[in-house]
Amino acid sequence: MKPSKLISPVDLQKLTTLIQESQFKLIFIGSPRDRLSRLIVPKLKYALKLNSIQAYYFDFADADPDDYQSLFYRIGITALPSLMIPNGDGSVTSIDLDHLEKAVGHYQFLYSYKRVVSLFQIRILSATK
């Protein structure tokens, strides 16, 4: 996938960091060399554009399988391509690729809700100081 304002390619080190972070992020693991990835990418791009959100992209074909297999095993990735949201504790929630648009829209709702709650908590903390 080509980089764009909706898609940011990442290497294995950055992928590992993203999975550990507590912020909501969409991560797509695929490859242009993989037929199923090529079929999913247009739908993913449409869903990202429709919801005005960004995804991080890891091309598994550009990395050594010995390097990423232990990470994939640890977080429960059993099939590629894969779309996921990190939970912030080193685990991920997989998104059903058959219902991509609905899932990305749901993710956008959760992300917006979490931001509103965080801003509300910051305002309450600021007001109590």
Helices and strands as residue ranges (DSSP letters): E 7-9, H 12-20, E 26-30, H 35-51, E 55-59, G 60-62, H 65-75, E 82-86, E 92-94, G 97-99, H 100-128
